[in-house]
Amino acid sequence: LAPQKSTYDVIVIGAGIQGSFTAYHLAQRHKDTLLLEQFLLPHSRGSSHGQSRIIRSAYPQEYYSRMMPDCFRLWQQLEAETGTTLYRQTGLLVLGPPGEPELEACRRSLGVDEVLDAAALSRRFPGFRLQAGQVAVLDSTAGVLFADRALRAVQEVFRRHGGTLRDGEKVLSIQPGATVTVTTTAGVYKAPRLIITAGAWTGAFVEQLGLRLPLQPLRIDVCYWREKQPGSAGLGSVSPCFLTLGLSQAPHGIYGLPSIEYPGLMKVCHHHGSPTDPEKRDQIPSSTPRPDIAVLSSFISSYLPGLETQPAVMETCLYTNTPDEDFILDRHPKFSNIVIGAGFSGHGFKLAPVVGKLLCELSLGEEPSYNMAHFAITRFPGVLGAAQ
Ligand SMILES: Cc1cc2nc3c(=O)[nH]c(=O)nc-3n(C[C@H](O)[C@H](O)[C@H](O)COP(=O)(O)OP(=O)(O)OC[C@H]3O[C@@H](n4cnc5c(N)ncnc54)[C@H](O)[C@@H]3O)c2cc1C
């Protein structure tokens, strides 16, 4: 056996969608890159697994909507590079009360928009109902990304460009310095640059680097709902995606996608979950009340009456939320050759091509392509804990 190579230009920890896209950009820039993943791939223990994620142009915050044309372009580029279909255009409805500030901001982000009242919505999309006075904004650019397939595709291109992906290899410790030393369950690696994209594990993991990031892992119930009469309500596989804003019964929002994973079952989830530890997410007694399911059942009976009101399939996934639900994309305040990408707060998948580009630029000491003020670590007080 050839001795294992141990020195790289850049090491990336965590092969979810963010770490994989970061490694993809680095390899395309001819950086000798090592991507480390604790689990054997593919796995379903993090945040990037499953078949579907929403991609949309409509965003309440213009610092995300401005990134979306670049994201759509980079997703298309990945489709072309791998000859795979990664995206299905379905359109997306943003449902809520007219004048609601985030809904209005979504409208503005679209430039050309289409606003439907309750009658117009049920004519155009017969499976959907609105309450009196509510409206739906249509983002016709939006659709579904095939998540598992996308993760495989980005890792495949990374490898094709000479990148090294080592899975089933957990990083145990990091020694900062001009050369960073990374010790895993299988070896010791060195590089002048390190990027940490460890998803829900990031908060605990960066404590060894003297950082206390306000990252809260949440366990999300991923629920799939059966059509009462298959194919009869304009739901199922022909439905647009949707999300709600400003509904009093679901202040965190509810979103849905057409049936992709399971024939005839729509994915409808609460954009919120229960605080958890990524190592303990399955340790929930069966008697624990599930308030999310009650919120979803009540929403479905009013807004999607063609679906049964109890989920047919339930899975789990993890969000990693920051207090303001904006991402963390920044250098370590003390060790500038260590870059962190975390806190994707349940909306990071669609943006991964640009997140990867920004983390790559930060790591290489380049001027980032977008304004990074909203993503700075230092927007949170007290992040520098025990001095190193
Ligand atoms: C139910 C659900 C629905 C969602 N819907 C959408 C949507 O519609 N649209 C959208 O844009 N976003 C959506 N998201 C959010 C999106 O999926 C996440 O933001 C994104 O997947 C986060 O990717 P990540 O790479 O940061 O995390 P992960 O995928 O969790 O990757 C982190 C990786 O790091 C690895 N790791 C951790 N510690 C170590 C270690 N010590 N050594 C080695 N490896 C390590 C982990 O094993 C993991 O594989 C959704 C998320 C969920 C859960």
The ligand as an ORCA input file, in Angstrom:
! r2SCAN-3c Opt
* xyz 0 1
  C     -36.204     18.927      6.818
  C     -35.329     19.936      6.162
  C     -35.809     20.646      5.073
  C     -35.016     21.610      4.463
  N     -35.525     22.270      3.390
  C     -34.743     23.165      2.739
  C     -35.227     23.765      1.554
  O     -36.338     23.475      1.107
  N     -34.413     24.643      0.911
  C     -33.175     24.955      1.376
  O     -32.504     25.790      0.767
  N     -32.694     24.397      2.521
  C     -33.441     23.504      3.195
  N     -32.981     22.884      4.318
  C     -31.667     23.278      4.867
  C     -30.507     22.596      4.217
  O     -30.791     21.240      3.953
  C     -29.298     22.754      5.151
  O     -29.084     24.148      5.350
  C     -28.041     22.154      4.590
  O     -28.246     20.811      4.219
  C     -26.910     22.244      5.616
  O     -25.775     21.593      5.098
  P     -24.451     21.430      5.947
  O     -23.433     20.955      4.965
  O     -24.189     22.663      6.722
  O     -24.798     20.315      7.039
  P     -24.722     18.710      6.970
  O     -25.372     18.202      5.768
  O     -25.212     18.189      8.274
  O     -23.164     18.419      6.809
  C     -22.256     18.518      7.864
  C     -21.396     17.277      7.806
  O     -20.310     17.398      8.713
  C     -20.024     16.102      9.188
  N     -19.232     16.210     10.412
  C     -19.615     16.773     11.585
  N     -18.635     16.667     12.498
  C     -17.605     16.038     11.890
  C     -16.297     15.626     12.331
  N     -15.873     15.851     13.584
  N     -15.497     15.001     11.448
  C     -15.908     14.763     10.152
  N     -17.143     15.112      9.715
  C     -17.967     15.751     10.563
  C     -21.414     15.520      9.413
  O     -21.400     14.121      9.532
  C     -22.162     16.019      8.193
  O     -22.125     15.091      7.119
  C     -33.732     21.903      4.962
  C     -33.227     21.179      6.052
  C     -34.010     20.191      6.641
  C     -33.456     19.449      7.818
*
